[in-house]
Amino acid sequence: MTLDIAAAIPATVSKSRSGGGLGRYILWRALLIIPTVFILVTMVFVLMRTIGDPITASVGDRLPPAQLAERIHAAGYDRPILVQYFEYLGQVFTGNFGTTLSDNRPVLEVLTTFGAATLELAFFTLIVAFVVGIPLGMLAAYYRDRGPDATLRVFAIFTYATPVFFSGLLLKLIFGIWLGWLPVSGRASIATELKIQLLPKPSGFYLIDAIRLGSLEAIGDVLVHAILPALTLGLMTAGIFLRLVRMNMIGTLGQEYVDSGRSRGVSEYCLVTKHAYRPALIPIITVIGLQIALLLGGAVLTESTFEWKGLGFQLAYYLSARDFVAVQGIVALLAVIVALSNFIVDILAALIDPRVRY
Amino acid sequence: MKLSRTGYGVLALATSSALLLAGCASGGGDGGGSTGGAITVGTTEVVTSLDPAGAYDNGSFGVMTNIYPFLLNNPVGSSDVEPDIAESAEFTEPTKYTVKLKEGLTFANGNELTSSDVKFTFDRQIAIADENGPSSLLANLDSVEAVDDTTVVFTLKEGNDQTFPQVLSSPVGPIVDEEVFPADALASDADIVAGKPFAGQYSLESFDKGNLAAYKAFDGYQGLWGAAKTPEVNVKYFADESNLSQAIETKAVDVAFRSLSATDIEKFEGMDGLNVVKGPGGEIRYIVFNFNVQPYGASTAEADPAKALAVRQAAADLIDRDKISEQVFKGTYTPLYSYVPDGLTGANESLKGLYGNGDGGPDSERAAKRLADAGVQTPVVLNLQYAGERYGAASSEEYAQIKAQLEADGLFTVNLQSTEWGQFTKDRVADMYPAHQLGWFPDYSDADNYLTPFFLEGGFLVNHYNNEEVNSLIRQQLVTPDADERAALIGQIQDLVAQDLSTLPMLQGAQVAVAVDGVDGVTLDPSFKFRFGTLTK
């Protein structure tokens, strides 16, 4: 998976051409969320109906055609697709996402239960991405065109070009199987999960729930289980951050004010970590918006690889069960998350970056 | 260099923190961890619903078997049924099946379990008729009457239905509490767990769907299986069999049941500290011949029933089930030589003597002679379809073997193709496939479940096979109360179908569980039910 970083930055800047005040810009960006989500939901609705129905998927090899058709008819899957579509839109507009077909769960419950797990993974992932990507990007910029820089650039390409299911399996093999240091699946051990289940109203964020338990062992257990999934997904993002920080740091280090600081005897360390570092981080805000989509896409594979039971994990299950209702609900939520995060990033970029005019 | 030192310092700090966390946490190298005296079972099964009206799958039934009471059930080691929470159960008239409940039955929530709950249970199944539910198993049920607190009378549409007692032990049979379950809608899993409407060997204490279930022995259970031997059982659900395999290998779970890959099972058989337990399984894999579009089939240009039969029989002569069982499935599926799998009352090996070398092995000379005698030109071109998405990744290897075996002596040319499951189900009933793969898992452990759905008036296969003699015998065995007489009829049906070869039985799935040292009582029998209550640690 690759990302055209250079193309990502001007995209924000180009939006400044519309003119008008900040309020109008925000309103315009907010309105764009609606068609984005609408188009995605429509596409998923149509695509899901081209891969069969959940009844055939479940009992296609147990019932004669007449009985199968009877069940499909009773469920309404043989009605014209437009009728089903408008019925679905009507439900969505009234906040009713329905009940999953394959396991009889309210979709909203699925979204909240598994959404928490995915958000927790995203949180750990971003920590890895920041902790690894930013310092290494600075290091690469500092050693520009020398050995460490070349090594780090190769490392960056390697991390964001490696498919997460491959890097996930590799990490599992090394740290889980060969070395036996880290758990290879799940969000916590069975003992911890049983304790969390007994909490009044568990939040779904295992780290928060473990803290509520007041047990260091439980907190450590949750964190240890997060290491490999967070590394898998985080390193991919870290590679992108590394290259972006390096590129911007090199640009910033060549600025006159940096030269001026250098001539006044400011140490290289200070120049890199204080003066050049902050301006170089501004483009990262823009890229984070794009990374959310990439991260959620990667979460499907990462969660499946590590049995991290979040939205991505469930999406894979519901897809195999041809569960229209569940897939539509999850994809709609993911679309909203991506659109909203891009919206927030656009607004932040407009506020922070003076080059963006609105 | 100051910056480098800081960088290395950060790296060192991060590494040591990770190692410290690994040391702090209880479980390393696994997804589970010890849970004291409780037994932890790992599985890849999927639970659709805890409501018996909303689920008709192995994963859900695996839970229900252990938490709900049944009127009749399978004693350990048997495929036949006996009264469970019932005192007695019998046909009092050809269309009346009367069940007398034991006195003083209660649910785990303290509610009384009476005949009213039983009537409510079956009326509710029919009223809801959920698309994911098992209500179709009650097709022969006309009405249910609660005569008094402990007596229930089932009125059947067709008299003397010998499968009805089995139906009561099947996924449609769990008795539910009328004070917890709605009469005309499914109950949510959360409401069920909170309502504790359990009266089986165990009560479900907590349930995190797709992740973890915690069971506690129910001391009010008065049924056939007796008191549970282990007070607490946890079930950890895995999505991936490789993760389940790692969990049992690292002893994060005490027992792994359904499903482990054949390769992993073979590996565990030679591993210290792990014990592989095998038992007969109800799952079968088979090839369906479409009598219309197979070579020389009824709707082909060269239609000839005798030649078509010779083609099917020659295919049966050439198949080496042992080889597929050993090489592809490492013994986790065993050869199946008839329609009713081994372990069930009435099962025989009807194909063994009729085809191949007479002892289950292949015989190409016999196949060649059969084709020559019928005047069939060789090689016979056979289009064979399989659905790996539905029947597992091993299907491709299995069907590659079948192709190789059929083609080995030049008698067949097999065009092998895999199709996506949604398309496959449409095509198979639209006469698109001359021969295709299918599999079956029983609704209940009775031979009839392998005959009526398949062969009575063509059954669900829709392969244009219809033998009046077979139809008549199937109807006869359904209403024959004498067990020996019924078993003989079931044998005759298998013999007849074996001559016609509507389908070619291939393999029977073995049940396999892996337990760590110190865990005993894993019982895998022809009931195909996994009982937590027999486990000890």
Boltz contact constraints between the chains, C-beta under 6 A:
constraints:
  - contact:
      token1: [A, 51]
      token2: [B, 422]
      max_distance: 6.0
  - contact:
      token1: [A, 52]
      token2: [B, 422]
      max_distance: 6.0
  - contact:
      token1: [A, 55]
      token2: [B, 131]
      max_distance: 6.0
  - contact:
      token1: [A, 56]
      token2: [B, 425]
      max_distance: 6.0
  - contact:
      token1: [A, 60]
      token2: [B, 425]
      max_distance: 6.0
  - contact:
      token1: [A, 61]
      token2: [B, 438]
      max_distance: 6.0
  - contact:
      token1: [A, 63]
      token2: [B, 460]
      max_distance: 6.0
  - contact:
      token1: [A, 64]
      token2: [B, 460]
      max_distance: 6.0
  - contact:
      token1: [A, 65]
      token2: [B, 429]
      max_distance: 6.0
  - contact:
      token1: [A, 71]
      token2: [B, 131]
      max_distance: 6.0
  - contact:
      token1: [A, 75]
      token2: [B, 131]
      max_distance: 6.0
  - contact:
      token1: [A, 103]
      token2: [B, 48]
      max_distance: 6.0
  - contact:
      token1: [A, 104]
      token2: [B, 49]
      max_distance: 6.0
  - contact:
      token1: [A, 104]
      token2: [B, 54]
      max_distance: 6.0
  - contact:
      token1: [A, 104]
      token2: [B, 186]
      max_distance: 6.0
  - contact:
      token1: [A, 139]
      token2: [B, 7]
      max_distance: 6.0
  - contact:
      token1: [A, 176]
      token2: [B, 29]
      max_distance: 6.0
  - contact:
      token1: [A, 180]
      token2: [B, 29]
      max_distance: 6.0
  - contact:
      token1: [A, 181]
      token2: [B, 22]
      max_distance: 6.0
  - contact:
      token1: [A, 183]
      token2: [B, 27]
      max_distance: 6.0
  - contact:
      token1: [A, 183]
      token2: [B, 30]
      max_distance: 6.0
  - contact:
      token1: [A, 183]
      token2: [B, 31]
      max_distance: 6.0
  - contact:
      token1: [A, 184]
      token2: [B, 246]
      max_distance: 6.0
  - contact:
      token1: [A, 185]
      token2: [B, 31]
      max_distance: 6.0
  - contact:
      token1: [A, 185]
      token2: [B, 243]
      max_distance: 6.0
  - contact:
      token1: [A, 186]
      token2: [B, 31]
      max_distance: 6.0
  - contact:
      token1: [A, 189]
      token2: [B, 26]
      max_distance: 6.0
  - contact:
      token1: [A, 189]
      token2: [B, 27]
      max_distance: 6.0
  - contact:
      token1: [A, 189]
      token2: [B, 32]
      max_distance: 6.0
  - contact:
      token1: [A, 189]
      token2: [B, 33]
      max_distance: 6.0
  - contact:
      token1: [A, 190]
      token2: [B, 32]
      max_distance: 6.0
  - contact:
      token1: [A, 190]
      token2: [B, 33]
      max_distance: 6.0
  - contact:
      token1: [A, 190]
      token2: [B, 35]
      max_distance: 6.0
  - contact:
      token1: [A, 190]
      token2: [B, 40]
      max_distance: 6.0
  - contact:
      token1: [A, 190]
      token2: [B, 234]
      max_distance: 6.0
  - contact:
      token1: [A, 190]
      token2: [B, 236]
      max_distance: 6.0
  - contact:
      token1: [A, 191]
      token2: [B, 33]
      max_distance: 6.0
  - contact:
      token1: [A, 191]
      token2: [B, 35]
      max_distance: 6.0
  - contact:
      token1: [A, 193]
      token2: [B, 212]
      max_distance: 6.0
  - contact:
      token1: [A, 194]
      token2: [B, 214]
      max_distance: 6.0
  - contact:
      token1: [A, 197]
      token2: [B, 206]
      max_distance: 6.0
  - contact:
      token1: [A, 197]
      token2: [B, 208]
      max_distance: 6.0
  - contact:
      token1: [A, 217]
      token2: [B, 26]
      max_distance: 6.0
  - contact:
      token1: [A, 220]
      token2: [B, 21]
      max_distance: 6.0
  - contact:
      token1: [A, 220]
      token2: [B, 24]
      max_distance: 6.0
  - contact:
      token1: [A, 220]
      token2: [B, 25]
      max_distance: 6.0
  - contact:
      token1: [A, 221]
      token2: [B, 25]
      max_distance: 6.0
  - contact:
      token1: [A, 221]
      token2: [B, 26]
      max_distance: 6.0
  - contact:
      token1: [A, 223]
      token2: [B, 21]
      max_distance: 6.0
  - contact:
      token1: [A, 224]
      token2: [B, 21]
      max_distance: 6.0
  - contact:
      token1: [A, 224]
      token2: [B, 22]
      max_distance: 6.0
  - contact:
      token1: [A, 224]
      token2: [B, 25]
      max_distance: 6.0
  - contact:
      token1: [A, 269]
      token2: [B, 2]
      max_distance: 6.0
  - contact:
      token1: [A, 269]
      token2: [B, 3]
      max_distance: 6.0
  - contact:
      token1: [A, 307]
      token2: [B, 239]
      max_distance: 6.0
  - contact:
      token1: [A, 307]
      token2: [B, 243]
      max_distance: 6.0
  - contact:
      token1: [A, 309]
      token2: [B, 211]
      max_distance: 6.0
